[in-house]
Amino acid sequence: MTGYGMNVLTNPSQLLVKNSDALEAERILVVQPENDNFVPQLSQQGAASVNVYTTSEVVRSRLSDLGVNEACLAYGECIPDQKEKPDTIIVYLQKSREFMNYLLAMSLPLLSDNGHLLLVGENSSGIKSWQKRLAVYGDVEKIDSARHCSLYVLTPTVKPSPFVIVDWKASFEEVLHDVCVKAVTLPGVFNHGRLDVGTRLLLETMEAGFKGDILDFGCGSGVVGAWLAKRFPGVRLFLLDNDAMALAATRETCRINEVDPVAVIASDGLENVRGRFNAIVSNPPFHEGVKTQYETTEQFLRESKSLLKPKGRLRIVANSFLRYPPIIEAVFGHCHVLVKRDGFTVYEAFNG
Ligand SMILES: C[S@@+](CC[C@H](N)C(=O)[O-])C[C@H]1O[C@@H](n2cnc3c(N)ncnc32)[C@H](O)[C@@H]1O
């Protein structure tokens, strides 16, 4: 289990609750809510119909566990068509500016005439700069500032352009061990228009020895899996991520490389994984200071052995300073260092 306790409201959610007047609406669409109780609370109040859109499987599964009706809970790379247009859209600020622009471009055409969009987020995440950025879409007012957060309301005055997802796709190409792989990315998906230094190091160590069923944990753009399938024809790929944007990019990456994965799996950690693998490979989630991501990766390492076939291998790349070797040693009884360079280390361990 990752994330916040079930009864806690994050600071942005507390600011929304404090300004309940701004939430008086008939139809509310909540975009990228946090992993807390805000949506169940809002739904229970019963005054408005509440729909939710998230790209996080962590959030989707928690909200579903908390009783949010599946029919009102959308997970994917796009917000599905709304039967009736929402008159209020609440957007939680996201760290990536490009992903924020993507969410706004997708949300605004859905809003009913005379509707409003509320943007809430932590001051430390740069919410204040969005007052100006939102102004390109219409009139913006600050409603409140408290709990280290700010809440803005946008009343659109400009007719939004229709949302077209292909406009948001980017791609890059890499050659490693004489194998050329193309990768498609979308806003918010890990990597920066080129192969990550750590991912490159991981692929460089993959000269031989990969066959059978391979799971890529935290597949991002899908570049690792697509490369593996081209380098080792015949491998059976299982590609997993929590993030719907990553999974959409992964499907596209597989398509343009003519690679056919066995499964593309939406999962929080290893929760939705069945079966056993010849190899599990990963550049696991890591963001300095983001506690839930350490927890996700540490739990993944602890559980990985039970998902490996006899003699199956775990191979991961990580920032060298992260204390993963003691965890891998505790689980597998050993932890080999294959290469250490540019601040990254590739580790390997075998099941028996
Ligand atoms: C460092 S990126 C690696 C991406 C890709 N494999 C690469 O090397 O370019 C880690 C990935 O883990 C995913 N992730 C984060 N939290 C997760 C969770 N709880 N369960 C599954 N995947 C998660 C992120 O969405 C991200 O795509």
The ligand as a Gaussian input file, in Angstrom:
#p B3LYP/6-31G(d) Opt

LIG

0 1
 C       12.137000       5.777000     -13.789000
 S       10.656000       5.508000     -14.725000
 C       11.228000       4.300000     -15.902000
 C       10.516000       4.321000     -17.232000
 C       11.075000       3.421000     -18.334000
 N       11.214000       2.044000     -17.920000
 C       12.430000       3.943000     -18.787000
 O       13.441000       3.389000     -18.345000
 O       12.464000       4.898000     -19.577000
 C        9.652000       4.634000     -13.563000
 C        8.224000       4.320000     -13.959000
 O        7.562000       3.741000     -12.818000
 C        6.204000       4.118000     -12.846000
 N        5.590000       4.008000     -11.491000
 C        5.560000       4.939000     -10.502000
 N        4.875000       4.495000      -9.439000
 C        4.431000       3.249000      -9.761000
 C        3.646000       2.262000      -9.079000
 N        3.173000       2.483000      -7.845000
 N        3.380000       1.104000      -9.713000
 C        3.845000       0.865000     -10.969000
 N        4.596000       1.764000     -11.660000
 C        4.892000       2.936000     -11.070000
 C        6.233000       5.548000     -13.375000
 O        4.961000       5.898000     -13.939000
 C        7.374000       5.497000     -14.394000
 O        6.895000       5.274000     -15.705000

